[in-house]
Amino acid sequence: MKKTLALLIGFYFAIALPDVSNAAPALDGDKLVKAAVDYWRDRSSYSESKMTIHRPRWEREMSVKVWTEGDDNALVRFTAPAKDAGNASLTRGNQMWLFTPNINKIVRVPPSMMHQSWMGSDFSYNDLAKADDIIEHYDHKIVATTRLDDKIVYTVESHPHESAPVVWGKEILLIREDFIILEHAFYDQDGRLTKKLRAAEIKPLDGKLYATVIVMEQIEKADTWTRIETSTARFGVEIPDVFFTLSNLRHPRQ
């Protein structure tokens, strides 16, 4: 997802199960994480989703379309409600721009803002833009295996490199043997669990199993979460290069 949500967008389902093996698995942690990320984002994709932001006293829904291509390109465009329609973000590599139709202005997101909330949700700009961070800046080790139904689930502990430009002290992923990420937990530099992304529903979509409902929960804030429900998705679609440009961000061609 570098696109996460463009990231973003597709994941998890966490169920605690007893260890079925304490022996070191033969599968390499680095390859497993890369395979899971590649499975999630595919060669390219188009999807339509509903995002629900939930707080103890209110809830807000938005509709969104997302296009992704390779490791670098992602375009996210809101279509509803009317007050949010047209708001969009473009990711190219590690760079991100936002377009707000009300002021007809494109703004580049500075590095200092990348960890702030995206559209008031529990996802950050960084969650959207840097799916590859987990591959490029971390070492991964499989620390346990469990079994969910008839499938093996790997627990992967991921630690950032010493000089990595990331804020997390540690991340832990639960990855099923078919490379679907069931859960992604984020720990701060003091080792405290801060937020957790989990798959709430997995079902076939455009010929592959996909996490059609994902939920990002804030651990230290009760009843605070963001859910993304994907209703339509196509994978391996052809997308013209001109699609991921600042011109198309301001004047959508589709």
Backbone bond lengths (Angstrom), bond angles and torsions (degrees), N, CA, C in turn:
res aa  C-N    CA-C-N  psi(-1)  N-CA   C-N-CA  omega(-1)  CA-C   N-CA-C  phi
1 M - - - 0.454 - - 0.847 104.92 -
2 K 3.538 129.43 45.53 1.448 76.67 -168.20 1.508 106.85 -47.22
3 K 1.199 118.10 79.75 1.426 114.81 -170.71 1.488 108.76 -168.08
4 T 0.779 111.13 67.14 1.369 112.35 177.65 1.282 114.88 -80.43
5 L 0.584 158.72 -64.46 1.347 120.74 -172.72 1.340 100.21 -73.36
6 A 1.465 93.15 -41.73 1.357 87.87 163.17 1.422 99.67 -62.77
7 L 1.865 59.95 5.57 1.005 83.56 165.34 0.836 119.92 -117.27
8 L 1.138 53.40 82.10 0.883 38.18 168.63 0.948 126.84 165.25
9 I 1.069 128.66 90.55 1.436 111.41 162.83 1.524 107.96 170.62
10 G 1.375 119.35 107.95 1.424 126.78 170.39 1.515 113.45 151.94
11 F 1.380 135.27 107.36 1.473 127.90 177.52 1.552 120.06 -158.02
12 Y 1.226 130.85 -122.16 1.448 143.79 -110.19 1.537 120.72 -123.68
13 F 1.341 116.76 165.87 1.472 119.94 -173.63 1.514 106.79 -165.43
14 A 1.303 117.00 102.67 1.466 119.38 -170.52 1.514 112.17 -103.02
15 I 1.299 116.83 123.91 1.458 121.50 176.24 1.519 107.81 -133.95
16 A 1.326 116.83 126.56 1.459 119.99 -179.17 1.519 109.57 -76.88
17 L 1.305 116.37 128.25 1.448 122.22 -179.88 1.518 109.33 -134.08
18 P 1.307 118.24 155.47 1.445 119.35 177.87 1.521 111.36 -69.28
19 D 1.313 115.75 150.50 1.455 120.69 175.47 1.515 110.75 -60.31
20 V 1.306 116.43 133.20 1.454 119.24 174.01 1.521 110.33 -102.03
21 S 1.335 116.59 -8.91 1.451 119.25 178.40 1.508 110.11 -157.62
22 N 1.303 117.90 127.83 1.453 121.74 173.75 1.517 111.40 -100.71
23 A 1.329 115.65 -2.44 1.454 118.99 178.73 1.517 109.84 -75.21
24 A 1.342 117.59 151.32 1.450 122.34 179.86 1.520 109.30 -65.53
25 P 1.336 118.39 119.52 1.449 120.16 -179.72 1.527 110.82 -66.61
26 A 1.325 116.05 153.80 1.455 119.94 -179.37 1.518 111.10 -75.33
27 L 1.361 117.51 -26.34 1.449 121.02 -176.66 1.519 110.79 -68.70
28 D 1.340 115.88 137.06 1.452 122.13 -177.70 1.534 110.29 -80.22
29 G 1.344 117.13 133.78 1.455 120.75 -177.23 1.520 113.29 -63.66
30 D 1.331 117.56 -41.53 1.467 120.61 179.69 1.526 111.17 -60.58
31 K 1.331 116.53 -46.41 1.470 119.95 -178.81 1.525 111.26 -67.09
32 L 1.322 116.54 -35.68 1.458 120.00 -179.72 1.531 111.05 -65.00
33 V 1.332 117.38 -45.29 1.463 120.58 179.86 1.522 110.69 -64.74
34 K 1.335 117.25 -42.94 1.474 119.65 178.98 1.531 110.75 -62.66
35 A 1.318 117.02 -42.46 1.467 119.99 179.46 1.526 111.05 -62.79
36 A 1.338 116.96 -37.85 1.462 120.57 179.73 1.530 111.18 -67.34
37 V 1.327 116.84 -43.23 1.474 120.17 178.72 1.525 110.06 -65.30
38 D 1.333 117.26 -43.21 1.469 120.53 178.94 1.525 111.34 -62.59
39 Y 1.332 117.13 -38.75 1.470 120.68 179.18 1.524 109.91 -64.50
40 W 1.320 115.95 -43.27 1.473 121.23 -177.43 1.530 111.80 -63.91
41 R 1.331 118.73 -46.69 1.466 119.02 -173.64 1.519 112.64 -90.64
42 D 1.339 118.11 -21.08 1.460 123.14 179.59 1.532 110.06 59.75
43 R 1.357 115.80 -176.65 1.477 119.46 -179.67 1.521 110.80 -66.76
44 S 1.304 116.14 -39.31 1.455 122.87 174.82 1.528 106.44 -161.68
45 S 1.326 116.56 166.47 1.465 117.76 -178.63 1.519 111.50 -160.88
46 Y 1.331 114.07 158.27 1.467 122.30 170.11 1.529 106.35 -134.76
47 S 1.317 117.40 134.58 1.464 119.33 -179.22 1.522 111.12 -145.80
48 E 1.339 115.09 156.16 1.455 122.71 174.07 1.524 107.60 -124.26
49 S 1.330 116.71 130.37 1.468 120.64 -173.74 1.519 110.99 -141.44
50 K 1.333 114.17 162.01 1.462 121.38 171.09 1.529 108.05 -114.22
51 M 1.313 116.29 128.99 1.467 120.51 179.00 1.532 108.88 -108.21
52 T 1.320 115.92 127.50 1.468 121.71 177.83 1.516 108.96 -114.94
53 I 1.315 116.00 122.11 1.469 121.73 175.24 1.518 107.40 -101.63
54 H 1.332 116.83 120.30 1.467 121.02 -175.51 1.525 110.47 -115.01
55 R 1.336 114.40 132.16 1.457 121.33 173.79 1.526 107.88 -130.56
56 P 1.326 118.96 163.75 1.466 119.80 -176.18 1.528 113.75 -54.59
57 R 1.336 118.58 -31.83 1.467 120.35 -174.65 1.526 114.06 -112.08
58 W 1.303 117.61 -2.40 1.466 118.17 -179.58 1.532 110.79 -159.70
59 E 1.327 114.26 165.61 1.463 120.56 177.84 1.528 107.70 -144.97
60 R 1.319 115.54 145.65 1.460 120.95 -175.68 1.523 109.11 -137.53
61 E 1.348 117.06 137.64 1.461 121.26 179.94 1.525 110.35 -120.13
62 M 1.329 114.66 143.51 1.461 121.34 176.87 1.517 109.06 -140.46
63 S 1.318 116.57 148.34 1.469 121.69 175.14 1.512 108.97 -105.51
64 V 1.331 115.91 144.97 1.457 119.62 -172.77 1.517 110.58 -147.02
65 K 1.338 115.65 145.39 1.465 122.45 171.57 1.529 108.21 -113.94
66 V 1.336 115.83 142.20 1.468 120.46 -176.40 1.525 109.82 -134.12
67 W 1.342 116.32 132.81 1.458 122.88 172.95 1.528 107.64 -119.09
68 T 1.320 118.18 134.34 1.467 121.11 176.45 1.524 109.28 -132.79
69 E 1.332 114.86 153.14 1.464 120.76 177.82 1.519 109.28 -147.76
70 G 1.323 116.40 123.87 1.461 121.07 176.97 1.520 112.70 58.00
71 D 1.348 114.79 -151.24 1.460 120.73 -177.34 1.521 112.66 -86.55
72 D 1.329 117.39 -13.97 1.457 119.37 -164.50 1.523 116.12 -115.09
73 N 1.315 118.41 -32.98 1.467 120.04 -167.12 1.524 112.98 -104.02
74 A 1.327 115.16 135.21 1.466 120.21 174.83 1.520 109.38 -153.94
75 L 1.337 115.41 139.57 1.458 121.85 175.79 1.524 108.01 -128.57
76 V 1.331 116.31 125.78 1.460 122.07 -179.70 1.526 107.43 -119.53
77 R 1.355 116.75 125.29 1.457 118.89 -177.46 1.537 109.33 -132.71
78 F 1.348 116.71 126.83 1.454 120.99 178.90 1.519 109.85 -83.14
79 T 1.343 114.84 140.77 1.459 120.38 -177.65 1.523 112.87 -117.11
80 A 1.324 118.74 -15.47 1.465 122.64 179.54 1.526 108.17 -163.04
81 P 1.375 116.56 154.45 1.459 128.73 -1.38 1.525 111.76 -70.76
82 A 1.326 115.69 179.61 1.457 120.33 -173.30 1.528 112.46 -57.34
83 K 1.347 116.97 -37.84 1.464 118.95 -176.63 1.525 112.38 -68.61
84 D 1.341 117.30 -20.42 1.468 120.67 179.63 1.530 112.63 -104.82
85 A 1.328 117.57 -14.28 1.460 120.83 -176.24 1.523 111.09 -58.73
86 G 1.318 115.25 132.27 1.462 121.17 179.62 1.516 113.58 98.66
87 N 1.346 117.69 -22.72 1.462 118.91 173.78 1.525 108.74 -60.16
88 A 1.317 117.12 136.60 1.458 118.96 -173.49 1.518 110.58 -151.41
89 S 1.320 115.33 158.07 1.466 121.10 174.41 1.519 109.41 -133.96
90 L 1.316 115.69 142.84 1.462 122.91 178.18 1.521 108.89 -120.83
91 T 1.326 116.47 128.08 1.469 121.46 176.60 1.518 108.94 -115.83
92 R 1.330 115.82 128.65 1.466 121.96 172.81 1.528 106.85 -133.29
93 G 1.304 115.68 110.41 1.461 119.11 -174.10 1.516 109.74 61.83
94 N 1.336 116.32 -130.27 1.459 120.63 179.65 1.519 113.01 -93.32
95 Q 1.330 116.86 12.38 1.450 120.52 -178.64 1.527 110.27 -108.03
96 M 1.348 114.36 145.03 1.462 119.17 -179.20 1.521 109.72 -138.76
97 W 1.359 114.38 141.47 1.460 121.42 176.16 1.526 108.77 -127.15
98 L 1.334 115.29 149.35 1.457 121.56 176.66 1.521 109.05 -117.76
99 F 1.339 115.65 143.65 1.459 120.25 175.01 1.522 108.73 -122.19
100 T 1.330 115.84 128.53 1.461 121.99 176.99 1.515 108.54 -116.44
101 P 1.344 119.14 111.17 1.471 120.81 -174.63 1.524 113.52 -64.87
102 N 1.335 118.05 -29.04 1.466 119.69 -177.59 1.524 112.42 -61.20
103 I 1.329 116.20 -31.81 1.466 120.03 178.24 1.510 111.11 -111.71
104 N 1.354 116.45 2.07 1.463 122.84 178.56 1.535 111.33 49.49
105 K 1.328 115.84 49.01 1.462 119.69 -173.78 1.524 110.88 -134.03
106 I 1.345 114.94 139.43 1.457 121.86 174.08 1.528 108.71 -103.03
107 V 1.324 116.37 130.27 1.468 121.69 -178.92 1.521 108.69 -124.70
108 R 1.310 115.82 131.25 1.476 119.42 174.72 1.524 109.15 -80.75
109 V 1.324 116.98 135.77 1.460 121.73 -179.36 1.533 108.90 -82.62
110 P 1.345 118.14 116.64 1.472 119.72 -179.80 1.527 110.59 -72.90
111 P 1.336 116.97 156.63 1.471 120.29 179.66 1.519 113.37 -53.45
112 S 1.337 117.73 -32.44 1.464 120.86 -177.35 1.531 112.43 -68.01
113 M 1.350 116.90 -18.42 1.464 120.18 -179.17 1.519 113.43 -96.66
114 M 1.321 117.29 -7.51 1.461 119.83 -169.78 1.522 113.75 -64.57
115 H 1.327 116.70 -20.09 1.463 118.83 -179.55 1.534 112.51 -97.69
116 Q 1.331 115.96 4.04 1.456 119.16 178.66 1.527 110.98 -84.38
117 S 1.310 115.33 167.26 1.460 121.53 -176.34 1.525 111.52 -64.64
118 W 1.335 114.97 139.51 1.468 121.62 176.88 1.526 109.03 -96.69
119 M 1.327 116.61 117.75 1.469 124.01 179.55 1.528 112.18 54.40
120 G 1.349 117.09 31.96 1.454 120.98 179.16 1.511 114.61 74.38
121 S 1.341 116.94 10.17 1.460 121.19 -177.40 1.528 110.84 -90.22
122 D 1.326 116.18 -174.38 1.467 121.06 176.18 1.526 111.90 -92.98
123 F 1.320 116.28 6.50 1.458 121.96 170.77 1.523 108.10 -95.62
124 S 1.323 116.47 146.70 1.454 120.89 176.06 1.529 109.24 -100.54
125 Y 1.339 115.93 165.43 1.463 119.24 172.67 1.522 109.99 -56.31
126 N 1.322 115.37 -36.62 1.454 119.87 -179.28 1.528 111.32 -64.75
127 D 1.332 116.56 -37.35 1.456 119.55 176.51 1.523 110.08 -58.62
128 L 1.332 115.73 -37.99 1.454 120.11 -179.20 1.510 112.39 -72.11
129 A 1.307 116.19 -40.73 1.458 119.99 -165.35 1.519 115.30 -94.08
130 K 1.326 118.43 -19.43 1.462 117.56 -166.81 1.519 113.62 -128.33
131 A 1.286 116.71 52.27 1.457 118.56 177.23 1.518 111.43 -59.81
132 D 1.333 116.55 -29.07 1.458 119.94 -178.81 1.516 112.93 -73.94
133 D 1.335 118.40 -13.79 1.461 119.60 178.39 1.519 111.11 -53.76
134 I 1.307 116.14 -41.03 1.460 119.79 -176.23 1.529 110.66 -65.77
135 I 1.321 117.31 -21.71 1.477 121.06 177.15 1.524 110.61 -90.44
136 E 1.333 116.40 -45.18 1.457 120.67 -170.34 1.527 113.90 -80.05
137 H 1.309 117.37 -32.64 1.469 119.56 -168.67 1.524 114.64 -114.54
138 Y 1.327 117.73 12.23 1.462 120.07 -175.98 1.530 111.23 -131.23
139 D 1.326 114.72 153.40 1.459 122.14 166.86 1.523 107.60 -103.57
140 H 1.332 116.09 138.04 1.460 120.76 -173.88 1.525 110.66 -120.18
141 K 1.318 114.66 139.73 1.464 119.86 178.52 1.524 109.58 -138.95
142 I 1.315 115.75 128.70 1.460 119.97 174.65 1.526 107.70 -76.27
143 V 1.338 116.04 120.13 1.462 120.05 -174.82 1.529 112.59 -108.81
144 A 1.332 117.19 -12.80 1.464 118.95 179.08 1.517 109.61 -164.31
145 T 1.312 115.86 159.75 1.461 121.43 171.29 1.519 108.11 -130.47
146 T 1.330 114.47 142.45 1.454 121.16 175.76 1.521 107.39 -132.01
147 R 1.314 116.75 179.39 1.463 119.77 178.03 1.520 109.14 -130.66
148 L 1.322 115.78 128.15 1.460 123.08 177.07 1.519 107.41 -116.27
149 D 1.335 116.61 116.14 1.466 120.13 -172.18 1.528 108.01 55.17
150 D 1.312 117.76 -120.93 1.460 119.49 -178.58 1.517 112.80 -105.50
151 K 1.333 117.47 17.12 1.470 119.96 -176.19 1.528 111.36 -121.09
152 I 1.320 115.59 144.84 1.461 122.18 175.91 1.525 109.06 -76.72
153 V 1.323 116.81 139.31 1.463 122.69 174.83 1.526 108.12 -120.41
154 Y 1.315 115.73 125.11 1.464 122.11 -179.40 1.529 109.88 -96.28
155 T 1.320 116.83 134.48 1.462 121.90 170.68 1.521 107.74 -97.23
156 V 1.324 115.66 120.25 1.463 121.27 -176.81 1.520 109.11 -114.66
157 E 1.314 116.77 125.03 1.459 121.54 175.55 1.518 108.27 -100.04
158 S 1.337 115.77 125.44 1.468 121.67 -173.61 1.526 109.82 -119.26
159 H 1.325 115.98 123.46 1.466 121.80 179.65 1.529 109.49 -116.57
160 P 1.341 117.29 132.59 1.472 119.44 -179.26 1.525 111.53 -69.81
161 H 1.343 114.49 150.04 1.460 119.21 173.19 1.534 109.03 -61.47
162 E 1.298 116.59 158.09 1.466 120.79 -174.03 1.522 112.45 -57.65
163 S 1.329 117.38 -38.88 1.469 121.01 -177.01 1.527 112.08 -100.76
164 A 1.319 119.00 13.93 1.464 121.52 -175.85 1.532 111.02 -67.17
165 P 1.353 117.29 137.21 1.483 121.13 179.50 1.526 111.30 -82.11
166 V 1.323 117.14 62.36 1.467 121.62 -179.25 1.527 108.57 -130.47
167 V 1.330 115.85 160.91 1.467 119.81 -177.15 1.520 112.23 -98.82
168 W 1.320 117.37 -15.08 1.456 119.93 -173.49 1.516 112.17 -85.77
169 G 1.317 115.83 144.50 1.460 120.47 176.72 1.511 111.80 -84.76
170 K 1.327 115.31 -27.23 1.465 120.40 -178.51 1.528 108.20 -165.72
171 E 1.329 115.49 149.15 1.459 120.44 172.81 1.528 107.82 -131.78
172 I 1.315 116.02 144.10 1.466 120.76 178.32 1.524 108.75 -125.75
173 L 1.330 115.98 128.24 1.452 121.65 -178.79 1.523 110.37 -118.20
174 L 1.330 115.62 142.56 1.454 122.08 168.35 1.520 107.18 -106.50
175 I 1.326 116.64 117.09 1.469 121.59 -175.19 1.521 108.82 -121.96
176 R 1.332 115.98 125.04 1.456 120.85 179.01 1.518 109.85 -76.85
177 E 1.316 116.71 158.33 1.461 120.74 -175.07 1.526 112.92 -61.74
178 D 1.347 117.90 -19.81 1.467 119.74 175.28 1.527 111.45 -92.03
179 F 1.350 116.09 17.20 1.467 124.91 172.44 1.531 114.15 74.39
180 I 1.300 118.05 13.13 1.457 119.72 173.08 1.525 108.71 -82.72
181 I 1.330 116.09 128.14 1.473 121.44 178.86 1.526 108.39 -80.96
182 L 1.317 115.85 117.95 1.462 120.67 -177.36 1.518 112.10 -88.04
183 E 1.315 115.74 -32.60 1.465 119.50 -177.37 1.516 109.47 -155.50
184 H 1.349 115.21 146.41 1.464 121.74 178.80 1.528 107.02 -139.36
185 A 1.335 116.63 110.03 1.464 121.92 -176.50 1.520 109.92 -107.25
186 F 1.337 114.90 138.22 1.464 121.38 -175.99 1.530 109.38 -114.05
187 Y 1.344 117.06 126.54 1.462 123.00 -179.95 1.527 109.21 -114.42
188 D 1.347 115.88 140.48 1.461 118.61 179.26 1.530 110.89 -79.15
189 Q 1.339 115.60 -176.04 1.465 120.06 -175.58 1.526 112.61 -66.33
190 D 1.341 117.31 -18.92 1.468 120.90 177.82 1.524 112.15 -93.90
191 G 1.330 115.74 6.29 1.460 119.73 177.30 1.510 114.88 82.86
192 R 1.337 118.50 13.16 1.464 121.33 179.53 1.523 110.16 -90.84
193 L 1.316 115.58 134.21 1.458 120.52 176.02 1.527 108.79 -67.55
194 T 1.338 116.52 123.14 1.466 121.46 -174.32 1.524 112.25 -104.20
195 K 1.329 116.52 -49.05 1.465 119.39 178.43 1.524 108.87 -149.58
196 K 1.319 114.32 160.91 1.456 119.21 -174.82 1.529 109.65 -142.58
197 L 1.313 115.17 131.71 1.460 121.92 176.34 1.524 108.10 -106.00
198 R 1.331 117.07 130.16 1.461 119.13 -178.75 1.513 110.58 -138.17
199 A 1.315 115.51 152.81 1.451 121.37 174.97 1.519 108.36 -83.65
200 A 1.323 116.19 126.08 1.463 120.68 178.44 1.516 111.77 -100.21
201 E 1.330 116.42 -17.37 1.471 119.95 177.99 1.515 108.92 -156.07
202 I 1.335 115.30 135.72 1.468 121.22 177.38 1.518 107.57 -128.68
203 K 1.336 116.40 127.53 1.462 118.95 178.18 1.521 109.51 -157.11
204 P 1.338 117.75 166.63 1.478 120.14 -178.49 1.526 111.21 -64.27
205 L 1.331 114.84 138.31 1.453 121.54 176.90 1.526 107.55 -148.87
206 D 1.322 115.94 117.59 1.461 122.41 -178.92 1.535 111.84 52.91
207 G 1.328 116.02 42.79 1.453 120.31 171.81 1.512 116.46 88.21
208 K 1.346 118.55 4.21 1.468 119.57 177.22 1.527 109.44 -143.42
209 L 1.320 115.61 154.17 1.454 119.49 174.93 1.523 108.97 -69.61
210 Y 1.314 115.41 137.54 1.459 119.80 -172.43 1.529 109.23 -147.35
211 A 1.313 116.64 143.78 1.470 120.45 175.11 1.518 107.94 -77.51
212 T 1.322 116.94 95.89 1.464 121.13 -174.40 1.522 113.02 -79.87
213 V 1.328 116.99 -18.70 1.470 120.69 175.19 1.526 108.19 -130.05
214 I 1.315 115.82 122.57 1.459 120.57 177.15 1.525 108.89 -125.42
215 V 1.325 115.85 150.20 1.469 120.70 -177.61 1.527 109.18 -134.55
216 M 1.326 115.51 126.19 1.466 121.19 173.48 1.519 108.01 -102.09
217 E 1.346 116.75 119.47 1.457 121.64 -176.67 1.528 110.90 -112.18
218 Q 1.335 115.93 137.85 1.463 121.06 171.59 1.520 107.88 -85.66
219 I 1.318 117.40 124.58 1.459 120.68 -173.31 1.528 112.30 -74.68
220 E 1.331 116.87 -38.74 1.457 120.18 -174.80 1.526 112.85 -93.10
221 K 1.330 117.60 4.66 1.462 121.71 178.05 1.522 107.07 -124.26
222 A 1.325 116.42 110.48 1.457 120.74 -176.17 1.522 111.64 -63.45
223 D 1.337 115.35 141.38 1.464 121.74 172.89 1.528 111.76 56.74
224 T 1.316 115.99 41.03 1.463 122.18 -177.79 1.522 108.70 -129.09
225 W 1.330 116.06 113.20 1.462 118.89 -176.23 1.529 110.71 -159.65
226 T 1.331 114.53 164.85 1.466 122.24 174.04 1.517 108.29 -129.00
227 R 1.343 115.85 129.19 1.465 120.80 179.45 1.528 110.11 -114.98
228 I 1.327 115.97 137.25 1.465 121.94 176.16 1.517 108.18 -119.99
229 E 1.327 115.41 120.86 1.470 121.69 179.75 1.523 108.46 -112.54
230 T 1.328 115.64 117.21 1.465 120.66 -179.49 1.518 109.67 -94.44
231 S 1.328 116.29 121.98 1.464 121.15 -177.93 1.518 112.21 -99.74
232 T 1.322 116.92 -28.98 1.462 122.61 -177.57 1.518 109.31 -137.15
233 A 1.333 116.49 137.27 1.469 119.73 175.18 1.521 109.19 -153.76
234 R 1.317 114.99 143.52 1.464 121.62 171.95 1.524 107.02 -131.28
235 F 1.325 115.78 136.37 1.465 120.73 -176.45 1.528 109.96 -115.76
236 G 1.338 114.79 151.10 1.458 119.53 -179.95 1.515 113.33 68.20
237 V 1.341 116.54 28.64 1.464 119.96 -178.80 1.532 110.15 -81.88
238 E 1.342 115.14 153.93 1.462 120.43 176.05 1.529 108.77 -86.42
239 I 1.327 116.90 125.64 1.461 122.08 -179.60 1.529 107.71 -126.13
240 P 1.326 118.69 123.22 1.473 120.77 179.84 1.534 111.40 -59.68
241 D 1.354 116.07 146.76 1.465 120.71 179.92 1.523 111.85 -58.25
242 V 1.343 115.96 -32.83 1.456 119.92 -176.24 1.529 111.49 -65.75
243 F 1.307 115.47 -14.85 1.458 119.10 -178.01 1.523 111.96 -64.69
244 F 1.326 117.33 -36.90 1.467 120.85 -175.66 1.532 110.18 -97.49
245 T 1.324 115.21 56.74 1.466 121.43 -179.57 1.518 109.66 -126.27
246 L 1.340 115.74 161.55 1.458 120.25 178.25 1.529 110.65 -65.66
247 S 1.344 116.31 -30.67 1.459 119.75 177.97 1.523 110.83 -63.53
248 N 1.328 116.58 -44.48 1.462 119.70 179.39 1.521 111.46 -71.76
249 L 1.330 116.62 -27.89 1.471 119.27 176.27 1.530 110.12 -61.28
250 R 1.349 116.05 -41.24 1.465 120.21 -178.64 1.535 112.16 -82.40
251 H 1.359 115.57 -40.20 1.465 120.46 -176.82 1.528 108.43 -121.51
252 P 1.339 117.69 86.67 1.471 120.09 -174.41 1.519 112.32 -60.42
253 R 1.355 114.53 136.20 1.465 121.35 177.69 1.514 111.76 -91.61
254 Q 1.333 116.55 -8.95 1.475 119.40 -178.92 1.508 110.13 -149.14
